[in-house]
Amino acid sequence: MSKVHAIIGLGNPGAQYADTRHNAGAWLVEALARECLETLRPERKFLGDYAKVRFKGHELHLLVPSTYMNRSGQSVSLLAKFFKLEPEQFLIAHDELDIPAGQARYKQGGGHGGHNGLRDIISALGNANSFHRLRVGIDHPGDAKLVTHYVLGSPGKAERQAIDAAIEESLATLPDAISGEWARAMNRLHSFKG
């Protein structure tokens, strides 16, 4: 299995979106940067906030696109071209409606499932959907008509604590994931119920 060289955290830019559920992927990458004692800094050539970190012996590119969610692919493709990265070397962290808050799941490939960030990344990488995903559960509002308002809303205190617990557990499984030990990483993360 391929090793991960870049972790991308999806979200929308700006203070008004910083605490919304749609930014759960960005929260994960920001938490990883903090754990590595690094700061994500604006990097114009990648259209996002970027840091190169050492994490448990691995060099990683961290990126939170500063484009809007539905243009995330621009940022990802610029990073891919600059560092000559293949889609399989990416781990894309994103919010996931179909997973309860307090849980997270790894996945490789598949469709976009209606997620505009994933849709744009698949398109920008030349229809390559072979990248890895880290799906951070945010729950579903129960009605498709409520989804837009829901993902752009902020979680309540208990819900945010559950999401943060899942992010923390995700970070604990990352060393296995980025080494290509996906089965071990999945076994641990998928059994976690925060």
C-alpha positions, 0 to 999 in steps of 0.5 A: 500500500502507498504511504501518505505524504500529504494530509489535506483538511477540507473546510471553508475560509474565514472566521464565519465558517471556522466553527462550522461542521463543514470544517471538521476536516480542517479542524483535524489538520489544524490539530495535527499541526499543533501536535507537531508544534507547527503553524499553518501559514498562508501559502499563495502558491497552494491557495491555502494554509500550509506547513511541512511537519515531521510526525512520528518520523514521517515528513508530511505536507499539511494543507487547509485550502483557502478556497471555498469548499467547492473549489478545494481541487484547485489547492490540492492539484497545485500541491500535487504538481509542485511536489509531484505527488500521486493521488494515492499519497494524499489523505483527505480529511473531511466532514461526513454526514453518514457517520455519527459525531464522535466517530471517524472512518478511513476509506480509499477511493469511491465516489464523492457522496454528494460532498462538494469538496471531494467532487472538486478534488476528484475532478481536479486530479483528473478523475482520480478518486484513489486518494485516501479519506479520513471521514470525520462524523458530524451526524445527519440532520435527518432530512436532505433539505436541512443539510446545507444549513446543518453543515454550515452551522456550528455543533453544540458543546457536547457534539463538538467534544465528541467530534474533537474526541474522534479527531484525537483518536484519528491522530493516534491512528495516523502513524499506522495509516501514513506508514501504509498499515491501513488495516491496523489503523482502521481496526483501531479507529473504526472501533472507537465510539467517542 
